[in-house]
Amino acid sequence: MNQHINRRHLLSAFGALTVSVVMPGVSARAATLGLEKRPALDPKKLASYISIRQDGTAIAYFGKMDMGQGTDMGVAQMVAEELDLPVERVLVDMGDSGTSLDQGGASGSTGVSNGGVTLRNAAAEARRLMVDMAAQHLGVPAADLVVDSGIISSKSTPAKKVSYGELIGGRWFDSEVEWNGQFGNGLAVKTIAKVKDPKDYKVYGTSPRRRDVAPKIMGTGDFVTDIKVPGMLHARLVMPEIAGASPVAVDESSIKHIPGARIVWEKAFLGVVAPKEWDAVKAMRALKVTWSDAKAPFPEQKDLYSHIRNAKPVKTGGEGAFLKEPEKVADAFKGADKVIESTFEWPFQSHASMGPACAVVDYQPNGQTTLWTGSQKPHHAGYGVAAVLGLKNEQVRGIWVPGPGSYGRNDAGDAAIAAAIFSKAVGKPVRYQAMRNEGTGWGPKSPASVHTVRAGIDKDGKVIAWHFHSKSFDRLNVNSNESYPGDSLPGQLIGSPPKPNNVYGTPSNSYKFPVRHETWEVIAPMLDSGSPLRSSHLRDPLGPEIHFAHESFVDEVAFATKRDPVEFRLAHVSDQRDRDVIKAVSDKVNWQARTGARKERKGDVAFGQGIAYSTRNGTRVAVVAEVEVDMKTGKVRGKKFTVAHDCGVVINPQLLTQTIEGNVSQALSRAIHEEIKFDTKNVTSVDWETYPILDITERPLTIDVVLINRQNIPPNGAGEGSMRPIVAAMANAIFDATGVRLRQGPFTPDRLRAGLA
């Protein structure tokens, strides 16, 4: 069983940092759930999704995890609503492949919209079964029964009552559900029970207190960096100065003076282990290595966008009614009175998580191997560990423990594979933690891109043709689910070949034009394997950059046709929900119509306001950004953001608002600061000095959120939708303030000053 040290008490007594000691294969959460050993996980069994303890508390088994947004509370509310339980009596056991089915981890804002809905259906079925059991137990018809706080009672004879705990507490449901045959994000179940009608909601729309904040503040909760297994060694990788170089000779004597230090070397994978972490760090720094004579793989930073433009595409694609009939698009543009065209550029960006990734692997070739990981996808990370170790998926238990951040494919999956390789090599549990420069410098990046947009305008000022084209590195050069070793840096270093997906995306909205055509091209990576510029998902994959280009251009076309940007959008979007968010945000800020930049100034400070809108997986968001621009320094301040948000039914208004606020802040950081720098040899953005992010003095003074609650529409997901239009709203606000249209991100003082010049 787990042995937890109360860090709050120890910190107050000794002023020292402590760790939790865990036995292999035990989840810190599952050990406290109070039920006998669960039956084998089976997606057709209700017991795989929900159980009831003897005290009547419900446990929901959630095959995803929370990235700090409180997703577990939203799921608890969904389950509590269907069970007619107070939300404090619903526990959520999440992110453990030993206790939950693979629901895809945290991805695509599907925590509530997919994973939560599945558990909601299961909870409704559990309630139905318990009402039937109560009818038999009390000797009354099921139609005569009501449920309140887990107590089932007779309407006609209130003295007749029984609790959930008395009916089934401590035993597992043995009934089946109808499973759709899918694992991952698509896993869904149908049940006999029907979920509640919105008119009967009691828990939805309330904002119970989150459960994760106090342990984080008081230091009583575990992080993945705190995991300690008996006999564990510490590991570090040794990386080359030139990306793509491999070790050809290693001087073992260079670390003989470090107690217990050992070298692990397999192909291009080179690292050290030691009983003490600081000794592992010292060994990493002291190890003398001769590297292969690798050719510098990258162009100069200044030539990045030229490289993208000139590179031969490896795959093309797109969307639109005329994708297969490009001649109709060409004819539409030929018939235009004038054609407007603009090009936008977006850099590589990094997760720059709060800390570098960490993972612990205890390799047991004849038993159960255990992975402790901060990955968004602990099930899939476990599959990747199984693959690199030559084991079956069921032989590895992946246990999620909160880490330093994720929001996409950061270096957490790399850490899991590295720990597995080290553990197998030394035959002991191994804790691998990257160094800061490795987490920021060598972790996957979001891809750099170039976007060209054209609009054909007729003599009456109407848009008759629209073409959006992106050219970029692969958005999934390494897949985000972490189940294949070749999608990780350590896996590639030991020879697992990359399997790039060569995919991109298109804008998401409901604009209607007579001809609308959207295309993309993907180019090859600059270094095929072992690259610090491997591209993958960053929060709202491709959303900020695509919609920066698209929504900036919408403003350009509106002004070119003498239309107000809000009026233009309302005239061209076809979905009423989209119109509603645009109208809601413009009404909230008392939008004043304009057909060009207003250029309001007070001394050296210019003030501007810009709008942008987009959709994502059914969620609609419109944003008005208000900025200040120092006309001397070129520095931009995102002063106020007003966000109208429609993601279907609102389960927890406070959590939803906080999620939107987090999206705004992160997107603002990406808009004004974040850009991966590199030279011809390697990435040079390796910390927060060389890769600056938004600091607290630059935070928005106000984030005003307008929630549109559609109780009859299922939740669409809110983790990323409000990230999408922020950059474009900023760009449009900067134009309103200065008359300068910035077409390259981020919006740094140098770029603004260049535009003003």
Secondary structure, DSSP 8 states (H G I E B T S, - for coil): --B---HHHHHHHH-----EE--TT--TTGGGS---------TTBGGGTEEE-TTS-EEEEESS--SSS-HHHHHHHHHHHHHT--GGGEEEEESBTTTS-----S-TTHIIIIIIHHHHHHHHHHHHHHHHHHHHHHTS-GGGEEEETTEEEESS-TT-EEEHHHHHTTS----B-EE-S--GGG--EE-SS----GGG-SSTT-----SSHHHHHHT-S--GGGEE-TT-EEEEE---SSTT--EEEEEGGGGTTSTT-EEEEETTEEEEEESSHHHHHHHHHH-EEEE------S--GGGHHHHHHHS-EEEEEEESTTTT-HHHHHHHHHT-SEEEEEEEEE--EE---SS--EEEEE--TTS-EEEEE--S-HHHHHHHHHHHHT--GGGEEEEE---S--SBS-THHHHHHHHHHHHHHHTS-EEEE--HHHHHHHS-EE--EEEEEEEEE-TTS-EEEEEEEEEEE-TTSS-SS--SGGGSHHHHHTT-------------S-B--SSEEEEEEEE--SSSSS-TT-B--BSSTTHHHHHHHHHHHHHHHHHHTT--HHHHHHHHB--HHHHHHHHHHHHHTT----SS---EEETTEEEEEEEEEEEETTEEEEEEEEEEEETTT--EEEEEEEEEEE-SS-S-HHHHHHHHHHHHHHHHHHHHT----B-SSSB---STTTS----GGGS-SEEEEEE---TTS-----SSGGGTTHHHHHHHHHHHHHS----BSS--HHHHHHHH-
